[in-house]
Amino acid sequence: GTCEALDVLVPDPADPSSTDEFGYSVALAGQHALVGAPGYFRYWKSVDGLMFSYAFCFPGHVRALVQPVRYGAEEGLPLQVAACSPCSASQTSRGGRGTQCEACKAVIPPNSDLDYGCTFRCRLGFHGALCKSCSELRKNDYKPPNSHWKDGVAACDFECDAGYSLSAMTNGTLHCPQCPNTIVFERLANVEWVVPTCAWKCRLGFFRDPRTDAEFQSDQNCYVCSEIQAKTSAFLPSNAEWMDGLDECIFGPKIGFECIWSTCRACAAIPANAHFTDTAVTKSSSRCTYACDAGYYGHPAVVGVCVRCNTLMTSHTPAQLPGSAFWPASGVEVCDADSWQCVAGRTRSNFTAYCCPAQAAVTHSVVLPGYVPCGFGCNLGYRWVNETATCVGCSPLTPNAVRLRDCDFRCNAGFFGRTEHQLCSNCTQYHALKQTPNPLRSFFPASGPNGFCNDDQWLCPSGYTKGVNATPPGCCPNELPDDKAVKDANAVSSCGYKCLNDFFWDPNGKECKQCPDMTGKPSPPDGSEWHGTECSYVCKRGYITSGSYNGNPALACVDCASHAVSESWTLPANARWLNSTLVTTVCNEQSWRCFDFYAKNAEAGLCCLSSELPASQIPSNANWDPKACSWRCDTAPVRYFPPVITVTEQVCQTCENYLSGVPSCVTQCQGQVPNAAPVECSVSVRATYKLRGVSSEGFSEAARASLLTAVATSSGKTSPSEADDV
């Protein structure tokens, strides 16, 4: 055989290093490969040495999609290892690190079932590469005379015929000689051989004499149950009989009776025209099942009823009888809702429950195959009436229409209204009848564009343009007086016009109208101003509006500070609410200002003492801390450092600039590459010290302390006790 390389095991491409010693050790366990990397060291992961686990699956299996966790202990997570799972019986795979099963393409023989890996398994009793029966598979193989191949069992072998037993000849050959007790067997009644032995037994439904006396045991014949019980004078209850033909010799009720222990009584009365049906021997304690006599119907569908079919359908069911049909009294195999028959001169429809007359008997008719209900219909100008099975004349055809079958019609091109009005009108008449609402000044043409007559296909008169984007759509004037409006391409909803001061836009009339005279109206409230294009007084920016005006004195313009107090909005310490004249947008819960010598942190809702901040203003690439009186460097889209701005570190820088004073990694980098968006910005120093020819035995305690102090200083440790670990 040959081997095929399906995959190559490599270290994690997102975290490579030439010093990891990947592949230093390898172990195989079932469908898993374990690869050691003793040189793997990542201080930021707290990992020193690593073992990689790969699921490498056998053919017919796929790798489960499990998200790998390489150092889960740091996050408190359980280590997850990928596993292999088998494809379903109708699918397979090439194995390896694949994750998809594919449908089997193998053709399997008859009498077999598809098995895992696109193999097949012969069903019980079938054998060989083509799943044949034993007798077919081995028909050319030798077997002794008086034997046969065993079909339908797990093992394919021969078996001696009944009355023959397997034996070995002197030369070791197997053969099937006739049983020596064959003469005795042939004299017995109702017995059969126990293949493949020379013993015999009673045939099913026959029994030996159960008496143990020698004179009875010498009788090896087998008898039916009733004969055995007659020989032994066994007790038989009234209304019972011995059940001949079963695998045990018992009594049961006679037909029409039921037994409880040794008491057998008559079944409940059955309706007239019915008979009991339990004629076969049974182990049941009841033989009370009955059915209707021939020509009578009902039971068991209609329990306890056996009547003629016409009586059953009219008196005991809700079935509807088609016109010109009747229920037969008898002569049908089943009596149900489909048992009706047509009167003389009518035949059953092939399409529905209907009795059709002969086509020749219906005037103004014509053969139309497939026409429901009878396969013929009416001539044009006539329509079919089911109730009378006749063709009746249609009403006169409406103008501008073409006649169709059964008094239907279609309108000629350019005419409409067949469905809604049963008329064919031009587009103008159609919408008049339909009472279609259309904009002011618009009209529907007699002939709709492109042969259609939709509700939105109205047109505008000369001097106006159809404005489908206006609100609402309508006929927009091509010109408006210069003392009322100016054109504005952005004013799409108002037909491209902007009304001048003291004019307002009428959306229905599509024009600018003069504002109403405000002479004699109550004086406008404080904090309001005239809005000319709305013809109304409105509150100025920064005020809270209550009510309306236009002569209604309910309009009130509430100062922002007063509104904040009335609404119980939260005001930070060392802050005050703004008056409306100082609000630049809208009055809301952020409309407050800090006292002098305090700075506003709006997101945190704080007034921070300016003297306690690290600088006079927030530096670039920084923002307020959303929870405290401090500044933090931005984290997106670029992360800046330090995380928190202090008096000594007042500038937000990228990690590279932040560590600009530290020598960069040049040669001994352990395969690491710079991270474009680091989460942390720090330096790790790893040093190795080698002392040769020095023994601690000659060191005094003072000398040892001096050595540790030097090591601590060079390695960045804060104390000699920490340097002891170095």
Residue pairs with C-beta under 8 A, 6 or more apart in sequence:
6 94
6 95
6 96
6 97
7 56
7 96
7 97
9 23
9 33
9 35
9 52
9 54
9 56
10 22
11 17
11 20
11 22
11 37
11 52
12 52
12 70
15 42
15 70
16 671
17 39
17 40
17 670
17 671
17 672
18 671
19 39
19 41
19 670
19 671
20 37
20 39
20 40
20 50
20 671
21 36
21 37
21 38
21 39
21 40
22 35
22 37
22 40
22 52
23 35
23 36
23 37
24 36
24 37
24 38
24 39
25 35
25 36
25 38
26 33
26 34
26 35
26 36
27 33
27 34
28 34
31 55
31 56
31 57
31 58
31 61
31 83
31 84
32 53
32 54
32 55
32 56
32 81
33 53
33 54
33 56
34 51
34 52
34 53
34 54
35 51
35 52
35 54
36 50
36 51
36 52
37 49
37 50
37 51
37 52
38 49
39 49
40 47
40 48
40 49
40 50
41 47
41 48
41 49
41 670
42 71
43 684
43 686
44 680
44 684
45 71
45 74
46 71
46 74
47 71
50 70
53 81
53 82
54 82
54 97
55 63
55 64
55 81
55 82
55 83
55 84
55 97
56 84
56 95
56 96
56 97
57 63
57 84
57 93
57 95
57 96
57 97
57 98
58 84
58 95
59 92
59 93
59 94
59 95
59 117
60 86
60 87
60 92
60 93
60 95
60 116
60 117
60 118
61 84
61 85
61 86
61 87
61 93
61 95
62 84
62 85
62 87
62 93
62 98
62 99
62 100
62 101
63 82
63 83
63 84
63 97
63 98
63 99
64 82
64 83
64 84
64 85
64 99
65 99
66 80
66 81
66 82
66 83
67 80
68 80
68 82
69 75
69 77
69 78
69 79
69 80
72 78
72 79
72 80
73 79
86 116
87 93
87 101
87 116
87 117
88 101
89 113
89 114
89 115
89 116
90 103
90 104
90 114
91 101
91 102
91 103
91 104
91 118
92 101
92 102
92 104
92 116
92 117
92 118
93 100
93 101
93 102
104 114
104 118
105 118
106 114
106 118
106 119
106 120
108 114
108 120
109 120
109 129
109 130
109 131
110 131
111 122
111 123
111 126
111 131
111 132
111 133
112 120
112 121
112 122
112 123
112 126
112 131
113 120
113 121
113 123
114 120
115 121
120 131
122 128
122 131
123 131
124 152
124 153
124 154
125 133
125 134
125 151
125 152
125 153
125 154
126 132
126 133
127 133
127 134
127 137
127 156
128 137
133 151
133 152
134 149
134 150
134 151
134 153
134 156
134 157
135 148
135 149
135 151
137 156
138 149
138 156
138 158
139 149
143 149
143 158
144 158
144 160
144 173
144 174
144 175
144 176
145 175
145 176
146 160
146 161
146 164
146 176
146 177
146 178
147 158
147 159
147 160
147 161
147 164
147 176
148 158
148 159
148 161
149 156
149 157
149 158
149 159
150 156
150 157
150 158
150 159
159 195
159 196
160 166
160 176
160 195
160 196
161 176
161 195
162 192
162 193
162 195
163 178
163 179
163 182
163 185
163 193
163 198
164 176
164 177
164 178
164 179
164 196
165 176
165 177
165 179
165 196
165 197
165 198
166 174
166 175
166 176
166 196
167 174
167 175
167 176
167 177
168 174
168 175
169 175
179 185
179 193
179 198
180 198
181 198
184 220
185 191
185 193
185 200
188 200
188 220
188 221
188 222
189 221
189 222
189 223
190 202
190 203
190 206
190 221
190 222
190 223
190 224
191 200
191 201
191 202
191 203
191 206
191 220
191 221
191 222
192 200
192 201
192 202
192 203
193 199
193 200
194 200
194 201
202 208
202 222
203 222
204 245
204 247
205 224
205 225
205 244
205 245
205 246
205 247
206 222
206 223
206 224
207 222
207 223
207 224
207 225
207 228
207 249
208 219
208 220
208 221
208 222
209 216
209 217
209 219
209 223
209 228
209 231
209 232
210 228
210 232
211 217
211 231
211 232
223 231
224 244
224 245
225 242
225 243
225 244
225 245
225 246
225 249
225 250
226 241
226 242
226 244
228 249
229 236
229 242
229 249
229 251
235 262
236 242
236 251
237 251
237 259
237 262
237 263
237 264
238 264
239 253
239 254
239 257
239 259
239 264
239 265
239 266
240 251
240 252
240 253
240 254
240 257
240 259
240 264
241 251
241 252
241 253
241 254
242 249
242 250
242 251
243 249
243 250
243 251
243 252
243 281
243 282
243 283
244 281
245 281
246 281
246 283
248 283
250 283
251 259
252 259
252 281
252 282
252 283
252 284
252 285
252 287
253 259
253 264
253 285
253 286
253 287
254 264
254 287
255 276
255 278
255 279
255 287
256 266
256 267
256 276
256 287
256 288
257 264
257 265
257 266
257 267
257 287
257 288
258 264
258 265
258 267
258 285
258 286
258 287
258 288
259 265
259 285
259 286
260 285
267 276
267 286
267 287
267 288
268 288
270 276
270 290
271 299
271 304
271 305
271 306
272 306
273 292
273 293
273 296
273 306
273 307
274 290
274 291
274 292
274 293
274 296
274 299
274 306
275 290
275 291
275 293
276 287
276 288
276 289
276 290
277 289
277 290
277 291
278 284
278 286
278 287
278 288
278 289
290 299
291 299
291 300
292 298
292 299
292 306
293 306
295 308
295 329
295 330
295 331
296 306
296 307
296 308
296 330
297 306
297 307
297 308
297 309
297 312
297 334
297 335
298 304
298 305
298 306
298 307
298 312
298 316
298 335
299 305
299 306
301 336
302 312
302 316
302 317
305 312
305 316
307 315
307 316
308 329
308 330
309 327
309 328
309 329
309 330
309 332
309 335
309 339
310 326
310 327
310 328
310 329
311 329
312 335
313 319
313 321
313 327
313 335
313 337
313 339
313 340
314 327
317 337
319 336
319 337
320 337
321 327
321 340
322 340
322 353
322 354
322 355
323 354
323 355
323 386
323 387
323 389
324 342
324 343
324 346
324 355
324 389
325 340
325 341
325 342
325 343
325 346
325 355
326 340
326 341
326 343
327 339
327 340
327 341
328 339
328 341
332 339
338 353
340 353
341 348
342 348
342 355
342 356
343 355
345 357
345 358
345 361
346 355
346 356
346 357
347 355
347 356
347 358
348 354
348 355
348 356
349 355
349 356
349 372
349 373
349 374
350 375
351 372
351 373
351 375
352 372
352 373
354 373
354 374
354 386
356 373
356 374
356 375
356 389
357 374
357 389
359 365
359 367
359 374
359 375
359 376
362 376
362 389
362 390
362 391
363 390
363 391
364 378
364 379
364 382
364 391
365 376
365 377
365 378
365 379
365 391
366 376
366 377
366 378
366 379
367 375
367 376
368 375
368 376
368 377
369 375
371 377
373 386
374 389
377 384
377 391
377 405
377 406
378 384
378 391
378 405
378 406
379 391
380 403
380 404
380 405
381 393
381 394
381 403
381 407
382 391
382 392
382 393
382 394
382 406
382 407
383 391
383 392
383 394
383 406
383 407
384 390
384 391
384 406
385 391
385 392
394 403
394 407
395 407
397 403
397 409
398 409
398 422
398 423
398 424
399 424
400 411
400 412
400 415
400 424
400 425
401 409
401 410
401 411
401 412
401 415
401 418
401 424
402 409
402 410
402 411
402 412
403 409
404 410
409 418
409 424
410 418
411 417
411 418
411 424
412 424
413 451
414 426
414 427
414 447
414 448
414 451
415 424
415 425
415 426
415 430
416 424
416 425
416 426
416 427
416 430
416 448
416 453
417 423
417 424
417 425
417 429
417 430
417 433
417 434
418 424
420 433
420 434
421 430
421 433
421 434
423 433
425 433
426 446
426 447
427 444
427 445
427 446
427 447
427 448
427 453
427 457
428 443
428 444
428 445
428 446
430 444
430 453
431 438
431 444
431 453
431 455
432 444
436 444
436 455
438 444
438 458
439 458
439 472
439 473
439 474
439 475
439 508
440 474
440 475
440 508
440 509
440 510
441 460
441 461
441 464
441 474
441 475
442 458
442 459
442 460
442 466
442 474
442 475
443 458
443 459
443 461
444 453
444 457
444 458
444 459
445 457
445 459
448 454
448 457
449 457
456 468
456 473
458 466
459 466
460 466
460 475
460 476
461 475
463 477
463 478
463 479
464 475
464 476
464 477
464 478
465 475
465 476
465 478
466 473
466 475
466 476
467 473
467 474
467 475
467 476
467 495
467 510
469 492
469 493
470 476
470 492
470 493
470 494
470 495
470 507
470 510
471 493
471 494
471 507
472 507
472 508
474 508
474 510
475 510
476 495
476 496
476 510
477 495
477 510
477 511
480 497
480 511
480 512
483 500
484 499
484 500
484 503
484 511
484 512
485 497
485 498
485 499
485 500
485 503
485 512
486 497
486 498
486 500
487 496
487 497
487 498
488 496
488 497
488 498
489 496
491 497
491 498
493 507
494 505
494 507
495 510
497 505
497 512
498 533
499 505
499 512
499 533
500 512
500 532
500 533
501 532
501 533
502 514
502 515
502 532
502 535
503 512
503 513
503 514
503 515
503 532
503 533
504 512
504 513
504 515
504 533
504 534
504 535
505 511
505 512
505 513
505 533
506 512
506 513
515 532
515 535
516 535
516 550
518 551
521 550
521 551
522 551
522 553
524 530
524 537
524 549
524 555
525 537
525 549
525 553
525 555
525 556
525 557
526 557
527 539
527 540
527 543
527 557
527 558
527 559
527 580
528 537
528 538
528 539
528 540
528 543
528 549
528 555
528 557
529 537
529 538
529 539
529 540
530 536
530 537
531 537
531 538
535 550
536 548
536 549
536 550
537 549
537 550
537 555
538 545
538 549
539 545
539 555
539 557
540 557
540 580
541 580
541 583
541 584
541 585
541 586
542 560
542 578
542 579
542 580
542 581
542 582
542 583
542 584
542 586
542 587
542 591
543 557
543 558
543 559
543 560
543 580
543 587
544 557
544 558
544 559
544 560
544 563
544 587
545 555
545 556
545 557
546 554
546 555
546 556
546 557
546 558
547 554
547 555
547 556
548 554
548 555
549 555
557 580
558 566
559 579
559 580
560 577
560 578
560 579
560 580
560 583
560 587
560 591
561 576
561 577
561 578
561 579
561 580
563 587
564 571
564 577
564 587
564 589
564 591
564 592
565 577
569 577
569 589
570 589
570 605
571 577
571 592
572 592
572 594
572 605
572 606
572 607
573 606
573 607
574 594
574 595
574 598
574 607
575 592
575 593
575 594
575 595
575 598
575 600
575 607
576 592
576 593
576 595
577 591
577 592
578 591
578 592
578 593
580 587
582 593
583 591
590 602
592 600
593 600
594 600
594 607
594 608
595 607
597 609
597 610
597 611
598 607
598 608
598 609
598 610
599 607
599 608
599 609
599 610
599 613
600 607
600 608
601 607
601 608
601 624
601 625
601 629
602 624
603 624
603 626
604 624
604 625
604 626
604 627
604 628
604 629
606 628
606 629
608 629
609 629
610 616
612 629
613 629
613 630
613 631
614 631
614 645
614 646
614 647
614 650
615 645
615 647
615 650
618 624
618 631
619 631
619 645
619 650
619 651
619 652
620 652
621 633
621 634
621 638
621 640
621 652
622 631
622 632
622 633
622 634
622 640
622 645
622 652
623 631
623 632
623 634
624 630
624 631
624 632
625 631
625 632
625 644
630 644
630 645
631 644
631 645
632 643
632 644
632 645
633 639
633 640
633 641
633 642
633 643
633 644
633 645
633 652
634 640
634 652
638 654
638 677
639 654
639 655
639 677
639 678
639 679
639 681
640 652
640 653
640 654
641 652
641 653
641 654
641 655
641 658
641 681
642 649
642 652
642 658
642 681
645 652
655 678
655 681
656 674
658 681
659 681
659 683
662 683
665 672
685 715
685 716
687 714
687 715
687 726
689 711
689 726
696 704
699 707
705 720
708 720
708 721
708 723
708 724
709 720
709 723
711 717
711 720
711 723
711 726
712 718
712 719
712 720
712 722
712 723
712 726
715 723
715 726
717 723
717 726
